[in-house]
Amino acid sequence: MVGFPTETEEEFEDSLHVVKQIHFDEVTVFPYDPKEATPASEMTPQIDKQTILRRMHKAQDVFKRAGIKTFTSCPN
């Protein structure tokens, strides 16, 4: 999940590093989507959509270069 509330740039980069180190065969990269009346929807700061989109693209690129198959939704 990319862009969970309070996720810092450093935490995002750490997540990329962990996935590369483990070297999963495939991963699904998906954006955080706030759901009304959930604890996460009340957390601050919320990550803006542009940052989430940028992080998604970066994660996909990093994983692709590492030879990790990447999906943006669950494969059938």
N, C-alpha and C positions, 0 to 999 in steps of 0.2 A: 504494500500500500504506500502510495506516495502522497505527501501533503497532509498527514494527520495533524490536527491542531497541536501547536507548540513545536513541531518538528523544525529543528534548526538546520542550517546548511551543513554544519559539521555532522549532525546525526544522519542526515541524508547521505553524505559522503561515506560515513561509517557503514551504513547499510549496503551501499554499492560494494565496498571493500569486502564485507563478509560474504556476500553472494559470490563475488569473484573467487575468494579464497576457497569456499566450499566447492565451487564449480558444479552447481546443479546442471543437469542435462537441459532442463527447461524451467522457465519461470513465467509467472503471470504478473505483469506490472499494471496496477490499476489505481485510479485516483481516489483519494478520500472524498466521499460525498456525504455531507452532513444530513442526517435524518432528524427531523423535528422531534423535540422532546427527548432526545438521548443525552446522556452525560457529555459526550464528545461535542455535541452541537453548542453546548454552553461554555466550552473551554476557550481560553484566549491565550495567545493570539490564534485566530483562524488563519490559515495559509491562503493567500489569494489565488484565484484560478490561473493567472498567468504563471505564477511560480510553480504551481502544481503541473501545468502543461510542460513547462521548461524542464522540470525534474523528470517527468515521464519520458520525454524525448532523450534526455541525457542517459537515463537508466537503460533505455532500449539500445542506445548507441554503445554504451560501455559493455553491456552484456553481449551484444552482437559481435563486437571486436574480440571478446573473450571466448567466443565460440559457444555461447549459451543461447539456445533457442528461446525466443521471447514472444509471449502472447499478451494482448491487451484485454482479452476476455478468456474465459475458460475454454480450452479446446474440447471438441466433441469426442 
